[in-house]
Amino acid sequence: MCGICGAVYADSQHPVERHLLSRMNDALSHRGPDSEGLYLQENVGLGHRRLAIIDLVTGEQPLCNEDESIWIVFNGEVYNFPELRISLQSLGHTFRTNTDTEVIVHAYEEYGFDCLEHLDGMFAFAVWDNKKKRLFAARDRFGKKPFYYAHRKEGFFFGSELKSLLQHPSVQKEIDPVAVHHYLTLQYVPDPYSIYKDIFKLPPAHFLVLEGNKCRTARYWDIRYTPKLKISEKEAEEQLWEILKEAVKKRLISDVPLGAFLSGGIDSSIVVSLMAGLCAEPVKTFSIGFDYESFNELPYARAVAEKWGTDHYEFIVKPETVAEMIPKLVHIFDEPFADSCAFQMYYLARLTRQHVTVVLNGDGGDETFAGYPRYWLDRYVKPYTALPRFITQKAVPALLGWMREPTNVPVEANWRMGLKRLSQVAEVSPKASIIRWGSYFSEDMKQACFNDKMSSLVKGHSSDAFLAKFFDRASADSFLDRTLYVDMLNYLPGNNLVKMDRMTMAHGLESRSPLLDRKYVEFSARLPEAMKIKGRQTKYLLRKMSADILPRNIRERSKRGFAAPVEEWLKKDLRELINDALLSSNSNIYNFFRRDYIQKMVDEHQKGRINHGRRIWMLLILEEWCRSNK
């Protein structure tokens, strides 16, 4: 993994300043602690920070072709580069290194923009074609590697993280109220937005072309859920196992030590079992836990580690460390990002980096095989709406209003929360219901809490409509597949992969995701729905095929997620911080919100009447971000 940045000035006679490019590059030093490199030629500058994984000696960047007409900065891994190299050599290309980076250069020479079809891996890169005076940039199919950019009249600027772009004086920062609007619904700022106006993220599976200071973007790949494969369950199981085995195998290529994150869930457990069968030495595994028993996954992780004889390491997050960690996490993410799992991921990555440089993970299993509880809960919406209105409109709301919401169990295990969501989404269309499941602040709640100025700034914008366009665009027939598509293009890249990238890169650790292998994703997308969900059992085929390799309690346990006890923290350990951050007369969030609404929300949560934990956490992160970015 690495960090990349660059600038292309509109005026061809304006040379890129070395000191500015160096500042942009230095802001990414955590992503590439091993070395740095710059390319400056007339109005073009490319910067690179390297974390050495493959070809430790000759893999420095920026890297060029034989006549130095094409230059590249690249962040990521191309897993099929050995095969591509042989193919390109047969076409007459000459290689000077053993890196996957050089393969991209020659693939671009040979295939142009179509080189992306040949790349299997995770990547964000920028290629400068000096003959055509053209910048060509791209991001991998699922958005594992980040790419921010800003297009100004002075020129074009890009970087792996916002903090790199903001080092250049031409890139000014002004908060985008629409980005804040979407953040409150999703807990992250979705592509193509960033928290700042006119600074964008290149979406997954997109490329960008800059010529003559004119910029365009286009999608080069998409997930197709149709036509469905006509295949038996046994055949699907056998093929899926071979695909996963190959996906893990090619991610074991490394010139440095590697290991695996192990949560005790089925996804990471399958990855570890496959690694154990492919590695000559015991796999190094790493797990995180909490003092809160309901949130502690360590016993399950230990069971898998014992089953496969791994060299296992653990760390327990203490609540007293949370308050001091918030500013650090806000700095790492650059934008408001409120997935509380970032805490344990930070500590997990720190623990892991003490032992290895590359780690495999289980990201992607939920979005490909319908692992989240909401996928099967959606099947209850129609029967629920068929009940007498007296029950759905009066009895259930009255029951929910009478009962207190527990804060000491994960959301996935909170049946009251599930019933509440069911009653809410039953009031809207099926398409709108899937959007409501994942909303933290609904559109109605946002309108109630925004002050007059904020309401005016976001008028005409809807997070529901933003997500609905993905639902409508999906190449899918069933409601479930359309729902999976929405998550694959939003929650996965915007939340899970951002969290994985930033937390691992903060420690100079490379993370690889076998369950986001292209072949695996395309195969699973076209499997019949019944192989993903049967009754209330999610990830049906994954569980079935792991019958002989995982302990029964791992295979059959319900999805719990990688959750942190944030609701409990807010009532106890973080109570003083909440009062200072959200209820102070100096709080920045009142540039957006009504004071009385926020005070009421905090009071209801702390008195145990309504569990506003996730919403208060989002406001706390937003406030800390505002303080850090004045």
C-alpha positions in Angstrom: 0.0 0.0 0.0 1.1 3.5 -0.6 0.0 7.2 -0.8 -0.2 9.1 -4.1 -0.7 12.7 -5.0 -0.2 15.1 -7.9 -0.9 18.4 -9.6 -1.4 19.3 -13.3 -1.5 23.1 -13.9 -3.8 24.4 -16.6 -1.0 26.7 -17.8 1.6 24.5 -19.6 4.3 27.1 -18.8 3.6 27.0 -15.1 6.0 24.5 -13.5 4.7 22.6 -10.4 6.5 23.8 -7.3 8.7 21.1 -5.7 8.0 22.4 -2.2 4.2 22.3 -2.7 4.3 18.8 -4.1 6.6 17.7 -1.3 4.1 19.0 1.3 1.3 17.1 -0.4 3.4 14.0 -0.4 4.7 14.3 3.2 1.0 14.5 4.4 0.8 10.8 3.3 3.9 9.6 5.0 1.9 7.3 7.2 0.7 5.4 4.2 4.2 4.9 2.8 6.8 5.0 5.5 9.5 3.1 3.5 10.4 5.7 0.8 9.2 8.7 -1.2 9.5 9.9 -4.7 8.6 12.9 -6.9 8.3 13.4 -10.7 8.3 17.0 -11.9 8.1 17.9 -15.6 6.9 21.3 -16.8 3.3 21.7 -15.5 3.0 18.2 -14.1 4.0 16.8 -10.7 3.4 13.3 -9.3 4.2 12.2 -5.7 4.4 8.8 -4.1 5.0 7.4 -0.6 5.8 3.7 -0.5 5.0 0.8 1.8 7.3 -1.9 0.3 5.5 -5.2 -0.2 6.7 -6.7 -3.5 10.1 -6.2 -5.2 11.6 -4.4 -2.2 14.7 -3.3 -4.1 13.5 -2.0 -7.5 9.9 -1.0 -6.8 10.4 2.8 -6.3 7.9 5.2 -7.7 7.0 7.3 -9.7 7.9 4.8 -12.4 8.1 5.1 -16.2 8.2 3.2 -19.4 11.4 2.7 -21.5 11.4 6.1 -23.2 10.0 8.0 -20.1 6.9 9.2 -22.0 4.5 7.5 -19.5 4.7 7.9 -15.7 2.7 6.4 -13.0 2.0 6.7 -9.3 0.1 3.7 -7.9 -1.5 2.6 -4.6 -2.6 -1.0 -4.2 -1.9 -4.5 -5.6 -2.5 -6.2 -8.9 -2.9 -9.8 -8.1 -2.7 -11.2 -11.6 0.4 -9.2 -12.5 2.6 -12.3 -13.2 0.2 -13.5 -15.9 -0.2 -10.0 -17.3 3.5 -9.6 -17.4 4.0 -12.7 -19.5 1.2 -11.7 -21.9 2.7 -8.2 -22.3 6.2 -9.6 -22.9 4.8 -11.8 -25.7 3.5 -8.6 -27.3 7.0 -7.0 -27.2 7.1 -5.1 -24.0 10.3 -5.0 -22.0 10.3 -4.9 -18.1 13.0 -3.5 -15.9 11.5 -4.4 -12.5 9.4 -7.3 -11.0 6.6 -5.0 -9.8 2.9 -4.9 -10.5 3.3 -1.2 -11.0 5.2 -1.6 -14.2 2.6 -4.0 -15.5 0.0 -1.2 -15.4 2.3 1.1 -17.3 2.7 -1.4 -20.2 -0.9 -2.5 -20.0 -1.8 1.2 -20.6 0.6 1.4 -23.5 -0.9 -1.7 -25.1 -4.6 -1.3 -24.3 -5.2 2.4 -23.4 -8.2 2.9 -21.1 -9.2 -0.7 -21.7 -6.2 -1.8 -19.5 -8.6 -1.7 -16.6 -10.5 -4.7 -17.8 -7.2 -6.7 -17.5 -6.4 -5.6 -13.9 -7.4 -7.9 -11.0 -6.8 -6.2 -7.7 -7.2 -3.2 -5.5 -5.9 0.1 -6.8 -6.0 3.8 -7.2 -3.5 5.2 -9.7 -2.7 8.1 -12.0 -0.8 7.8 -15.3 0.7 10.8 -17.0 1.0 10.4 -20.8 3.5 13.0 -21.8 3.0 12.5 -25.5 -0.7 13.0 -25.4 -0.5 15.5 -22.5 -3.2 13.5 -20.7 -3.8 12.3 -17.1 -5.5 9.0 -16.8 -6.6 7.9 -13.3 -8.7 5.0 -12.0 -10.0 3.4 -8.9 -10.6 -0.4 -8.4 -14.0 -2.0 -8.8 -15.1 -2.0 -5.2 -13.4 1.2 -3.9 -10.8 -0.4 -1.7 -8.3 2.3 -2.4 -9.2 6.0 -2.2 -8.8 8.8 -4.7 -9.7 12.4 -3.9 -9.5 15.2 -6.5 -10.2 18.9 -7.0 -10.5 20.6 -10.4 -9.8 24.4 -10.4 -9.2 27.0 -13.0 -5.6 26.9 -12.0 -5.4 23.1 -12.6 -6.2 19.7 -11.3 -5.1 18.2 -7.9 -5.4 14.7 -6.5 -4.4 12.6 -3.5 -5.1 9.5 -1.6 -6.4 11.5 1.3 -7.9 15.0 1.8 -5.1 16.1 4.0 -2.8 15.8 1.0 -4.9 18.0 -1.3 -5.4 20.6 1.4 -1.6 21.3 1.5 -1.9 23.1 -1.9 -3.0 26.7 -1.7 -5.2 26.4 -4.7 -7.4 23.9 -2.9 -9.5 25.8 -0.4 -11.9 24.2 2.1 -15.5 25.2 2.5 -18.0 22.8 4.2 -20.6 21.3 1.9 -23.9 21.4 3.7 -25.2 18.6 1.4 -22.4 16.4 2.5 -23.4 17.0 6.2 -27.0 16.2 5.2 -26.0 12.8 3.8 -23.6 12.1 6.7 -26.4 12.4 9.2 -28.3 9.6 7.3 -25.4 7.3 6.6 -22.7 8.0 9.2 -20.3 8.7 6.4 -20.0 11.1 3.5 -20.8 9.1 0.3 -19.0 9.1 -3.1 -18.7 11.3 -5.0 -19.1 13.9 -2.3 -16.4 15.0 0.2 -17.1 17.1 3.3 -15.8 20.1 1.3 -17.4 21.8 -1.7 -15.8 21.1 -5.0 -13.5 18.4 -3.7 -14.7 14.9 -4.9 -14.0 11.2 -4.5 -13.7 9.2 -7.6 -16.3 6.5 -7.2 -15.4 2.8 -7.3 -15.1 1.2 -10.8 -14.6 4.7 -12.4 -11.8 6.2 -14.4 -11.0 9.9 -14.9 -9.4 11.6 -17.9 -7.9 15.1 -17.8 -6.9 16.8 -21.1 -6.5 20.5 -21.7 -7.8 21.1 -18.1 -11.1 19.5 -19.1 -12.0 16.6 -16.8 -14.4 13.7 -17.4 -15.2 10.5 -15.5 -16.9 7.3 -16.6 -17.8 3.9 -15.1 -15.8 1.0 -16.5 -17.5 -2.0 -14.7 -20.7 -2.9 -12.9 -22.2 -5.8 -10.9 -24.8 -7.8 -12.7 -27.2 -10.0 -10.8 -28.8 -11.4 -13.9 -29.1 -13.8 -15.6 -29.1 -16.2 -12.7 -26.9 -19.3 -12.9 -28.7 -22.6 -13.5 -26.7 -24.6 -11.0 -27.4 -27.1 -8.2 -26.6 -26.3 -4.6 -23.8 -28.9 -4.6 -22.2 -27.5 -7.8 -22.4 -24.0 -6.4 -20.8 -25.0 -3.2 -17.9 -26.7 -5.0 -17.3 -23.9 -7.4 -17.5 -21.2 -4.7 -15.0 -23.1 -2.5 -12.5 -23.2 -5.4 -13.0 -19.6 -6.2 -12.4 -18.6 -2.6 -9.4 -20.8 -2.3 -7.8 -19.2 -5.3 -8.8 -15.7 -4.0 -6.9 -16.3 -0.8 -4.0 -18.0 -2.5 -3.2 -15.0 -4.8 -3.4 -12.7 -1.8 -0.7 -14.6 0.0 1.9 -13.2 -2.5 4.2 -11.0 -0.5 7.9 -10.4 0.2 7.0 -9.4 3.9 5.3 -11.2 6.8 1.5 -11.6 6.6 -1.4 -12.6 8.9 -5.2 -12.3 9.2 -7.8 -10.4 11.2 -10.1 -12.8 13.0 -13.4 -11.6 14.5 -15.0 -15.0 15.2 -17.6 -14.4 12.4 -18.0 -16.7 9.5 -16.3 -14.5 6.9 -12.9 -14.0 8.6 -13.1 -17.6 9.9 -13.4 -19.0 6.4 -10.4 -16.9 5.3 -8.3 -18.1 8.2 -9.2 -21.8 7.5 -8.2 -21.4 3.8 -4.9 -19.7 4.8 -4.1 -22.5 7.2 -4.4 -25.0 4.4 -2.2 -23.0 2.1 0.5 -21.8 4.5 3.4 -23.9 5.6 3.7 -22.1 8.9 1.0 -21.3 11.5 -1.1 -18.3 10.4 -0.7 -15.3 12.7 -4.2 -14.1 13.7 -5.3 -10.9 15.4 -8.5 -10.2 17.4 -10.0 -7.4 19.4 -12.5 -7.4 22.3 -14.3 -5.3 25.0 -14.9 -5.5 28.7 -18.7 -5.6 27.9 -19.7 -9.2 27.6 -22.5 -8.6 25.1 -20.0 -7.0 22.7 -17.1 -9.3 23.2 -16.3 -11.6 20.3 -13.0 -13.0 21.6 -14.3 -16.4 22.7 -15.5 -17.1 19.1 -12.2 -15.9 17.6 -10.3 -18.1 20.1 -12.3 -21.2 19.0 -11.4 -20.7 15.4 -7.7 -20.0 16.3 -7.6 -23.2 18.3 -9.3 -25.2 15.5 -6.6 -24.2 13.0 -3.6 -23.9 15.4 -2.9 -20.2 14.6 -0.4 -18.0 16.3 -3.1 -15.9 18.0 -2.9 -12.3 19.4 -5.6 -10.3 21.2 -6.2 -6.8 22.6 -9.1 -5.5 24.8 -10.3 -1.9 24.3 -10.8 0.0 27.5 -13.6 2.6 27.7 -11.3 5.1 29.4 -9.2 5.4 26.2 -12.1 6.4 24.0 -12.3 10.1 24.8 -8.6 10.7 24.1 -8.9 8.7 20.8 -11.7 10.7 19.2 -9.5 13.6 18.0 -6.9 11.2 16.7 -9.5 9.3 14.7 -11.0 12.5 13.3 -7.6 13.5 12.1 -7.0 10.1 10.4 -10.4 10.1 8.6 -10.2 13.8 7.4 -14.0 13.8 7.2 -16.8 13.2 9.7 -17.0 9.4 10.0 -19.1 7.9 12.8 -18.7 4.1 12.5 -17.7 3.4 16.1 -16.0 0.2 15.0 -13.2 2.5 14.0 -12.0 2.3 17.6 -11.4 -1.4 17.7 -10.1 -1.3 14.1 -7.4 1.2 15.1 -6.2 -0.9 18.0 -6.5 -4.1 15.9 -4.3 -2.6 13.2 -1.8 -1.3 15.7 -1.5 -4.7 17.3 -1.2 -6.4 13.9 1.5 -4.1 12.6 3.7 -5.1 15.5 4.0 -8.6 14.0 3.2 -8.4 10.2 3.0 -6.0 7.3 0.2 -7.6 5.3 -3.1 -8.8 6.7 -6.1 -10.6 5.1 -9.7 -9.7 6.3 -13.3 -10.8 5.8 -14.8 -7.7 4.3 -17.4 -8.3 1.6 -19.1 -11.4 2.9 -22.2 -9.6 4.2 -22.8 -7.6 1.0 -22.3 -10.6 -1.3 -24.2 -13.2 0.7 -26.8 -11.1 2.4 -25.3 -11.3 5.9 -27.0 -8.3 7.6 -30.2 -9.1 9.6 -32.1 -6.4 7.7 -31.9 -8.6 4.6 -34.2 -11.2 6.1 -36.2 -8.7 8.1 -37.3 -7.1 4.9 -39.3 -10.3 4.2 -41.5 -9.5 7.2 -42.5 -6.1 6.0 -45.3 -7.3 3.7 -46.9 -9.7 6.3 -46.6 -7.0 8.9 -48.5 -4.5 6.8 -51.2 -7.1 6.3 -52.0 -7.0 10.0 -55.0 -5.0 11.3 -54.2 -1.3 11.5 -55.2 -1.3 15.1 -52.1 -3.5 15.8 -49.6 -1.8 13.5 -50.7 1.8 14.0 -51.7 1.8 17.7 -50.8 -1.3 19.7 -47.2 -1.7 18.5 -46.3 2.1 18.7 -47.8 2.1 22.2 -45.8 -0.9 23.3 -42.6 0.6 21.9 -43.3 3.9 23.6 -43.8 2.1 27.0 -40.6 0.0 26.8 -37.1 1.4 27.4 -34.5 0.7 24.7 -31.5 -1.3 25.9 -28.1 0.2 25.3 -26.0 -2.7 26.6 -26.5 -5.1 23.7 -25.5 -4.8 20.0 -28.1 -3.4 17.6 -28.3 -6.8 15.8 -29.4 -8.5 19.1 -31.9 -5.8 20.1 -35.3 -7.2 19.2 -37.0 -3.9 20.2 -34.9 -2.0 17.7 -35.9 -4.5 15.0 -39.6 -4.2 15.8 -39.3 -0.4 15.8 -37.6 -0.4 12.4 -40.2 -2.8 11.1 -43.0 -0.5 12.2 -41.3 2.5 10.6 -40.5 1.0 7.2 -43.9 -0.7 6.9 -45.3 2.8 6.4 -43.4 3.4 3.2 -42.8 1.7 -0.2 -40.6 -1.4 -0.4 -37.9 0.6 -2.1 -38.0 3.3 0.5 -38.0 0.7 3.3 -34.4 -0.5 2.5 -33.2 3.1 2.7 -34.9 3.6 6.1 -33.3 0.5 7.5 -29.8 2.1 7.2 -30.8 5.6 8.2 -29.7 7.1 11.4 -31.4 10.5 11.0 -34.5 10.1 8.8 -35.4 12.9 6.4 -38.1 14.0 8.9 -35.7 14.0 11.8 -33.2 16.1 9.9 -35.8 18.7 9.0 -36.8 18.9 12.6 -33.3 19.4 13.9 -31.8 21.7 11.2 -31.9 25.4 11.9 -33.4 27.7 9.3 -30.1 28.4 7.6 -29.2 24.7 7.2 -32.8 23.9 6.0 -32.4 26.5 3.3 -29.0 25.3 2.2 -30.1 21.6 1.7 -33.5 22.3 0.3 -34.3 20.0 -2.6 -31.7 17.4 -1.5 -32.7 14.0 -0.1 -30.5 11.2 1.1 -33.4 8.8 0.4 -33.4 9.9 -3.3 -29.6 9.7 -3.4 -29.8 6.0 -2.4 -32.9 5.2 -4.5 -31.1 5.9 -7.7 -28.8 3.0 -7.1 -31.8 0.7 -6.3 -33.4 1.7 -9.6 -30.2 1.3 -11.6 -29.3 -2.2 -10.5 -29.1 -5.0 -13.1 -31.3 -7.2 -10.9 -34.9 -8.6 -10.8 -35.4 -9.3 -7.1 -35.8 -6.9 -4.2 -32.9 -8.6 -2.3 -30.5 -8.3 -5.2 -31.3 -4.6 -5.6 -30.8 -4.1 -1.9 -27.4 -5.8 -2.1 -26.5 -3.6 -5.0 -27.2 -0.5 -3.0 -25.0 -1.7 -0.2 -22.2 -2.8 -2.6 -22.0 0.7 -4.1 -22.6 2.7 -0.9 -22.2 1.2 2.5 -19.3 -1.1 1.5 -17.0 1.5 -0.1 -18.3 4.5 1.9 -18.1 2.9 5.3 -16.4 -0.5 5.6 -13.6 0.0 3.1 -12.9 3.6 4.2 -12.6 2.3 7.8 -10.3 -0.6 6.8 -8.1 1.6 4.6 -7.6 4.5 7.0 -7.1 2.4 10.1 -4.6 0.0 8.5 -2.8 2.7 6.6 -2.5 4.8 9.8 -0.1 2.1 11.0 1.6 1.3 7.6 -0.3 -2.0 7.3 -1.6 -3.4 4.1 -5.0 -5.1 4.2 -6.4 -7.5 1.5 -10.0 -8.7 1.0 -10.4 -12.2 -0.5 -14.2 -11.9 -0.3 -14.1 -8.9 -2.6 -12.3 -10.8 -5.3 -13.8 -10.0 -8.7 -14.5 -13.6 -9.7 -16.1 -14.3 -6.3 -18.3 -11.2 -6.4 -19.5 -11.8 -10.0 -20.2 -15.5 -9.2 -22.1 -14.8 -5.9 -24.2 -12.1 -7.5 -25.7 -14.5 -10.0 -26.4 -17.3 -7.6 -30.1 -17.9 -6.9 -31.5 -15.9 -3.9 -32.3 -19.2 -2.0 -28.5 -19.8 -1.8 -28.0 -16.6 0.1 -31.0 -16.6 2.5 -33.1 -19.5 3.7 -35.7 -18.5 6.2 -33.9 -16.5 8.9 -30.5 -17.9 8.0 -28.3 -15.5 6.1 -25.1 -16.5 4.2 -26.7 -19.9 3.6 -24.2 -21.3 1.2 -21.2 -20.0 3.0 -22.4 -21.6 6.2 -23.2 -24.9 4.4 -19.8 -25.2 2.7 -18.0 -24.5 6.0 -19.6 -27.4 7.8 -16.4 -29.5 7.9 -14.0 -26.7 8.6 -15.5 -24.4 11.3 -16.8 -25.1 14.8 -20.6 -25.5 14.9 -21.1 -22.5 17.2 -19.3 -20.3 14.6 -21.3 -21.6 11.6 -24.7 -21.2 13.3 -24.3 -18.0 15.3 -26.3 -15.0 14.2 -24.6 -11.9 12.7 -23.4 -9.6 15.4 -21.1 -7.2 13.5 -18.0 -5.6 14.7 -19.8 -3.3 17.1 -18.6 -1.1 19.9 -20.7 -0.3 23.0 -21.1 3.3 22.1 -24.5 3.7 23.6 -23.1 2.6 27.0 -20.1 4.9 26.7 -22.3 7.9 26.0 -24.3 7.2 29.2 -21.3 6.7 31.4 -17.7 7.2 30.4 -18.4 9.9 27.8 -21.1 11.8 29.7 -18.9 14.7 30.6 -17.5 14.9 27.1 -21.0 15.0 25.6 -22.0 17.9 27.9 -18.9 19.9 26.9 -19.1 19.1 23.2 -22.8 19.2 22.4 -24.4 21.3 25.1 -21.8 24.1 25.3 -22.6 27.6 24.1 -19.5 27.4 22.0 -20.5 24.1 20.2 -20.0 24.4 16.4 -22.8 22.0 15.5 -25.3 24.8 16.2 -24.2 26.3 12.9 -26.4 23.5 11.5 -28.8 22.4 14.3 -31.4 23.7 16.7 -30.1 23.8 20.2 -33.4 22.7 21.8 -33.6 19.6 19.6 -30.1 18.4 20.5 -30.5 19.1 24.2 -33.8 17.1 24.2 -32.1 14.2 22.4 -29.2 14.1 24.9 -31.6 14.3 27.8 -33.8 11.4 26.5 -30.7 9.2 26.0 -29.0 9.8 29.3 -32.3 9.2 31.2 -32.8 5.9 29.3 -36.1 6.9 27.6 -34.9 6.6 24.0 -31.7 5.1 22.7 -30.2 8.0 20.7 -26.7 6.6 21.0 -25.8 6.3 17.4 -27.2 9.8 16.6 -25.5 11.5 19.5 -22.2 9.7 18.5 -22.6 11.2 15.0 -23.1 14.6 16.4 -20.1 14.2 18.7 -17.8 13.2 15.8 -19.1 16.1 13.7 -18.5 18.6 16.5 -14.9 17.3 17.0 -14.3 17.4 13.3 -15.5 21.1 13.2 -13.2 22.0 16.1 -10.2 20.3 14.4 -10.8 21.9 11.0 -11.6 25.6 11.8 
